[in-house]
Amino acid sequence: MNCFSKYLCTAFLTIIFFQGAMNGQQNHDQIFSLKPSFGGNGCQIHGDAYDGYDKFGVFFGLGLNARLNSKASIELGFYLSQKGALHNPNQNAGDYSSYRLTLNYIDLPLSFRYLFLPKYFFTIGPSVAYLAKYKEVINYTDETGNYPFNKFEVGVNIGLGRKLGDKFSVELRCSNSILPIRGYGVNSTVFYPNPVAQFFNKGLYSNILTLFFAYHIDLNKKA
């Protein structure tokens, strides 16, 4: 069993465990719900030569939410998430370089969701993503496959959201990979004077801002 299958199995067991534990303690309805979601990613790569969330990627999929009580829930997502980086030439500044990287991931975040105000909530949790396909173009030359990316991405997500009525919600989520998506290579490195940054200085890391909308579909209710 690979790490992707282990993570998926662990995520499902986590939802079942918390749901079962809370069933014996709560008197109100317990609800499983599906959450079709769609939105967009603002993408950049830490460790390359460029800054800024200049690359746009699509984000859509489905979440399975297990409500623990009136404020807390556990959620497992199944999303197609496009990540990467983009740099266009700036001839006025004497910069003629170009870079375009598109990474297509199947992303599985496991999130703890807590409603801290009547309409506002935060989410936090880990994620594992599988790289299904990618394309890398450096200075108008297709370099796809010459410098392979790791097939799996391990990351952490933090989000802030708002309920929009009973069925809709919107969330802004920040996602960072905690393991490199690609190493620097034998002859390349980047030096950071900050010791914390130096500890994570092992290669390239994804940094994503995601804005997405979700629709809530209740599956069942238990008295």
Residue pairs with C-beta under 8 A, 6 or more apart in sequence:
1 9
3 128
3 152
4 108
4 128
4 130
4 152
7 108
7 128
8 108
8 128
11 76
11 108
11 110
12 76
14 74
14 110
15 64
15 66
15 74
15 76
16 66
18 66
18 68
18 74
19 30
19 32
19 66
19 68
19 74
22 30
22 68
22 69
23 30
23 222
26 68
26 69
28 69
28 70
29 221
29 222
29 223
30 67
30 221
30 222
31 67
31 218
31 219
31 220
31 221
32 64
32 65
32 66
32 67
32 218
32 219
32 220
33 64
33 65
33 67
33 216
33 217
33 218
33 219
34 62
34 63
34 64
34 65
34 216
34 217
34 219
35 62
35 63
35 64
35 65
35 75
35 169
35 214
35 215
35 216
35 217
36 61
36 62
36 214
36 215
36 217
37 59
37 60
37 61
37 62
37 63
37 77
37 79
37 212
37 213
37 214
37 215
38 59
38 60
38 212
38 213
39 59
39 60
39 210
39 211
39 212
39 213
40 56
40 57
40 58
40 59
40 210
40 211
40 212
41 55
41 56
41 57
41 58
41 59
41 81
41 82
41 83
41 208
41 209
41 210
42 53
42 55
42 56
42 208
42 209
42 210
42 211
43 53
43 54
43 55
43 56
43 57
43 82
43 83
43 84
43 85
43 86
43 206
43 207
43 208
44 50
44 51
44 52
44 53
44 54
44 55
44 85
44 207
44 208
45 84
45 85
45 101
45 181
45 204
45 205
45 206
45 207
46 204
46 205
46 206
46 207
47 180
47 184
47 190
47 201
47 203
47 204
47 205
48 85
48 99
48 204
49 87
49 99
50 85
50 87
50 99
53 207
53 209
54 85
54 86
54 87
54 88
55 83
55 84
55 85
55 86
55 100
55 101
55 102
57 81
57 82
57 83
57 84
57 102
57 208
58 80
58 82
59 79
59 80
59 81
59 82
59 210
59 212
60 79
60 80
60 212
61 77
61 78
61 79
61 80
61 81
61 107
62 77
62 78
62 79
63 75
63 76
63 77
63 78
63 214
64 75
64 76
64 77
64 78
65 73
65 74
65 75
65 113
65 216
66 73
66 74
66 75
67 73
68 74
70 115
71 114
71 115
71 116
72 112
72 113
72 114
72 115
73 112
73 113
74 110
74 111
74 112
74 113
75 109
75 110
75 111
75 112
75 113
75 123
76 108
76 109
76 110
76 111
77 107
77 108
77 109
77 110
77 111
77 127
78 106
78 107
78 108
79 106
79 107
79 108
79 109
80 104
80 105
80 106
80 107
81 105
81 106
81 107
81 129
81 208
81 210
82 102
82 103
82 104
82 105
83 102
83 103
83 105
83 206
83 208
84 100
84 101
84 102
84 103
84 134
85 99
85 100
85 101
86 99
86 100
86 101
87 97
87 98
87 99
87 100
88 98
89 95
89 96
89 97
89 98
97 139
98 137
98 138
98 139
98 140
99 137
99 138
99 139
100 135
100 136
100 137
101 134
101 135
101 136
101 137
102 134
102 135
102 136
103 131
103 134
103 149
103 181
103 206
104 131
104 132
104 133
104 134
105 129
105 130
105 131
105 132
105 153
106 129
106 130
106 132
107 127
107 128
107 129
108 127
108 128
108 129
109 125
109 126
109 127
109 157
109 175
110 125
110 126
110 127
111 123
111 124
111 125
111 157
111 159
112 123
112 124
112 125
113 121
113 122
113 123
114 121
114 122
114 123
115 121
115 163
116 122
118 163
119 162
119 163
120 160
120 161
120 162
120 163
121 160
121 161
121 162
121 163
121 169
122 158
122 159
122 160
122 161
123 157
123 158
123 159
123 160
123 161
123 171
123 173
124 156
124 157
124 158
124 159
125 156
125 157
126 154
126 155
126 156
126 157
127 153
127 154
127 155
127 156
127 157
127 175
128 152
128 153
128 154
128 155
129 152
129 153
129 155
130 151
130 152
131 149
131 150
131 151
131 152
131 153
131 181
134 144
134 149
135 142
135 144
136 142
136 143
136 144
136 146
136 147
137 143
137 144
147 182
147 185
148 182
149 181
149 182
150 179
150 180
150 181
150 182
153 177
153 179
153 181
153 206
154 177
154 178
154 179
155 175
155 176
155 177
155 178
155 206
156 175
156 176
156 178
157 173
157 174
157 175
158 173
158 174
159 171
159 172
159 173
159 174
159 210
160 171
160 172
160 173
161 169
161 170
161 171
161 172
162 169
162 170
162 171
163 169
164 170
164 213
166 216
167 215
167 216
168 213
168 214
168 215
168 216
169 213
169 214
169 216
170 211
170 212
170 213
170 214
171 210
171 211
171 212
171 214
172 209
172 210
172 211
173 208
173 209
173 210
173 211
173 212
174 208
174 209
174 210
175 206
175 207
175 208
175 209
175 210
176 205
176 206
176 207
176 208
177 205
177 206
177 207
178 200
178 205
179 202
180 202
180 203
180 204
180 205
181 203
181 204
181 205
181 206
182 203
182 204
183 202
183 203
183 204
184 190
184 202
184 203
184 204
189 201
190 201
191 198
191 201
192 198
192 201
